[in-house]
Amino acid sequence: MQLLLNKLIDKNKFWANHGKVADYIPELGKMDSRKLGIAVVDTGGKIYRAGDYKTKFTVQSISKPIVLLLALMDNGEEVFNKVGKEPTGDAFNSIIKLETLNPSKPLNPMINAGAIAVTSLIKGKTKEERFQRILNLFRKISKNPHMDINFEVYLSEKKTGDRNRSIAYFLRDLGIIHGDVEDVLDLYFRQCSIEVTCEDIANMGMFLANQGIDRESGDAIVPKHLTQIVKTFMVTCGMYDASGEFAINVGIPAKSGVSGGIMCSVPNKMGIGVIGPALDHKGNSIAGVKLLEDLAKELKLSIF
């Protein structure tokens, strides 16, 4: 495995020259587009690392499946009264179908509108308590008790998040979210700004691959059927409007983020974490996707 990862990093690193970092969030614009790293965690807890795997980055949309898990534990499938279960075919930050569909609600929890609605459903008496519950789940399933937000990225997102702000106010107008919109947005910006490494998100992917069971203690942290729901969303919607192509070429549940991270979960086998900040026009890591295509072919990982 180690030799294979080293080889595939070397093979795919040049793809980073074909994309650009997400500079519409100024702090993300400072990332080094040439980076490419990977970590793989298997069912026995063995970790393999290659390339720029030590690079720290913020989870961004990789937070969406994890926060969805917590919302489902808090609210059950009533979550789907607020968000749908279908792919959109539109960009992750599009607002078009909120206005054109009837009844109007976000089509799925993996786009920004759906994720903001899901975040609004997290229970807690205060905004701080709600965020602490999100952060605690991240820390538990990533095996990293010191995980926290990158404050500079958080402030950068909060200052420049006008599209997300407009989406959130539109959602309140539709009756999808309630209460203080700015509190919901602040919670959403914070969850996107949680800082991780490839190893962290590989552990998170392994947790999902292991059906919500902690591989060390054997405790069921999340009910199995909820992890199945989340992994299904990752297959159908996790790579934005390139999810179908990714399902054909790679064939495993995955969720990307505009920092260049990709979290993958191979059921009952492994979790994979990738970082490659240079993105394509759909918001996915170009080199990261190519790396995963090669890894899936070499190890026959496709679930289909």
Buried (B, 14 or more C-beta within 10 A) or exposed (E): BEEBBBEBBEEBBEBBEEBBBBEEBBBBBEBEBBBBBBBBBBBEEEBBBBBBBEBEBBBBBBBBBBBBBBBBBBBEEEBBEBBBBEBBEBBBBBBEBBEEEEEBBBBBBBBBBBBBBBBBBBEBEEBEEBBEBBBEBBBBBBBBEEBEBBEEBBBBBBEBBEEBBEBBBBBBEBEBBEEEBEEBBBBBBBBBBBBBBBBBBBBBBBBBBBBBBBBEEEEEBBBEEBBBBBBEBBBBBBBBBBBBEBBEBBBBBBBBBBBBBBBBBBBEBBBBBBBBBBBBEBBBBBBBBBBBBBBBEEBEBBBE
